[in-house]
Amino acid sequence: MSSKGRTRSFFASGRFLVMLFACVSLAAGCAQGGGGKAVEFDAVLNGTDVLASGPGDPIKLTSDEPAELALTLRNVSDDTVTVRYVRFEGEVLDMIFLTYDTAISLELAPGQSQTLPPVLLDFYDLGGQASGYLRGHVQVYDGERETLGSQPVFLDASGDGFSTLALFNLLLLIATAAGVAWNVVRLAQRRLPANRVVRALRVLAVGATAGLTLAVAFSTLRIWPLDTLAWVLCTVIGGIIGYAIGFVLPGSDDEVVDILDERDVLDAVLEQQAAQSLR
């Protein structure tokens, strides 16, 4: 195949990557949308307003003693609402790794505001759940589990090295390393798929996994808790890089491999002729 034909094939087969990138980015933007807004509230966790927390200044959580959550709720709707539950959660890659629920019973008339007694959140099993920076939410629900209000919070969970989040990051790292090693071995054996698109898609999967591994590592290594768009970008960019690498790698029937095989055969013939002449 000529270099011009390969270039056209690369861009043609890569069109779906651009479409995938656009669709996933749009979905990521939608995923960052808020929930219900019937109730506004002020939340203070261990003396710190949750709205004052940030990616560079998270609220630290430990399993040594219960955390104290103080809430002041205001009904900003035109109807009477009943607040039944308060949920506290932390997440990475939009997956929840830390969650605690507590039941309350509070009825608010339109425009009414009320301060609740402090709610105690016991993080006794924090060590087994998460360790690192998390993005989270404090949310209030009605009796049907419909969200009445939500506030973001940034957390520093002091779990141990065997937490679910740490093990998840380790599994992603192992999967990435195994994928790289497998493709390197197949490349050395000249046994990668002959079809360039199939070959590119195989390496794309490894690149996407590497991007996910990096995104989780930002949290577990306490660098920065990535939001939805950021970790999606890491995954998509890793996949695109993997696709490009897989596309240019030689396969089992590429011209480069054919040339190498011809040289091997020629060298073997010459060696055989030299051995016979010495006899």
C-alpha positions, -999 to 999 in steps of 0.1 A, spaced: 0 0 0 14 35 -9 21 61 18 -6 83 3 -32 55 5 -22 47 40 -26 84 50 -61 85 35 -70 53 52 -57 66 85 -79 97 84 -109 79 70 -108 52 97 -101 78 124 -133 98 117 -153 77 142 -128 88 168 -136 124 163 -173 116 165 -167 95 196 -148 124 212 -176 149 204 -204 126 217 -185 117 249 -177 153 256 -213 162 252 -224 134 275 -198 146 300 -212 181 300 -247 167 306 -234 145 334 -222 176 353 -257 191 354 -273 197 388 -303 179 405 -334 193 421 -336 229 434 -366 229 456 -344 233 487 -313 255 492 -291 248 522 -259 257 539 -237 227 549 -208 229 573 -186 198 576 -163 197 607 -165 235 609 -158 241 572 -184 253 548 -185 227 520 -188 255 494 -154 268 507 -137 235 499 -119 232 466 -97 208 445 -66 224 461 -82 227 496 -103 197 503 -119 188 536 -100 160 553 -119 129 564 -106 103 589 -120 72 605 -108 82 640 -139 100 650 -174 109 635 -176 139 612 -202 166 622 -224 179 594 -245 210 602 -274 220 579 -296 250 574 -323 244 549 -346 268 530 -376 259 509 -373 281 478 -402 264 460 -439 273 460 -450 240 476 -445 225 510 -417 200 509 -407 171 532 -370 164 536 -365 127 546 -328 119 539 -294 135 537 -267 118 516 -230 124 517 -209 109 489 -175 110 473 -167 99 438 -139 93 412 -147 89 375 -183 96 384 -183 63 403 -192 65 440 -165 51 463 -178 68 495 -214 71 506 -233 77 538 -270 82 543 -289 95 573 -327 98 578 -343 130 590 -379 142 591 -384 179 583 -413 196 567 -408 231 552 -435 255 541 -427 277 511 -400 303 521 -394 286 555 -359 281 568 -347 258 596 -314 248 611 -310 211 620 -291 197 649 -256 185 638 -257 152 619 -229 127 628 -213 108 600 -193 78 612 -165 70 587 -154 39 607 -149 19 574 -133 48 555 -100 28 552 -116 1 531 -135 25 509 -113 53 495 -79 70 499 -71 102 481 -89 133 467 -126 129 459 -152 150 444 -185 147 463 -219 160 471 -241 167 500 -277 161 489 -312 162 505 -340 139 493 -377 136 498 -396 104 507 -395 92 471 -357 96 469 -361 126 446 -333 152 449 -345 184 465 -311 201 466 -274 194 462 -240 211 470 -205 200 458 -178 192 482 -141 183 478 -127 157 501 -94 142 512 -101 107 524 -74 92 546 -81 55 537 -54 29 536 -34 14 507 -59 -15 504 -90 6 499 -114 -1 471 -102 30 452 -65 21 456 -72 -15 444 -92 -2 415 -63 20 404 -39 -10 408 -61 -32 386 -62 -5 359 -24 -3 361 -20 -41 358 -44 -42 329 -25 -14 311 9 -31 317 -5 -65 305 -19 -49 273 13 -32 265 34 -63 271 11 -85 250 12 -61 221 50 -57 223 54 -95 223 31 -98 193 50 -70 176 83 -88 182 69 -120 167 54 -100 138 20 -114 146 0 -82 151 -33 -82 131 -27 -77 94 -57 -52 91 -45 -18 102 -78 -7 116 -81 -39 137 -45 -34 149 -52 2 157 -84 -6 177 -65 -32 197 -39 -6 208 -66 20 213 -81 -2 241 -47 -1 258 -44 36 254 -78 43 268 -70 21 298 -38 40 303 -58 72 303 -82 59 329 -53 47 350 -38 82 349 -71 99 357 -76 77 389 -40 82 399 -46 120 400 -70 112 429 -51 84 447 -18 103 445 -35 134 458 -26 156 428 -61 168 417 -96 154 417 -105 154 380 -140 163 370 -161 145 344 -148 163 314 -112 160 325 -112 122 330 -131 117 298 -105 138 280 -77 116 295 -94 85 283 -102 98 248 -68 112 243 -52 80 255 -73 61 231 -65 84 201 -28 81 209 -31 43 211 -51 42 178 -23 62 160 4 40 174 -14 8 164 -21 22 130 16 28 122 29 -4 138 38 -31 113 14 -60 110 19 -96 99 17 -89 61 30 -53 58 55 -45 31 82 -38 57 77 -73 72 78 -88 37 111 -71 30 126 -83 63 114 -118 55 130 -117 20 163 -105 36 162 -134 61 157 -159 33 185 -143 13 209 -144 42 200 -180 49 207 -190 13 240 -171 12 251 -188 45 242 -222 30 262 -215 -2 292 -203 19 291 -235 40 289 -257 9 319 -239 -8 340 -245 23 334 -282 20 
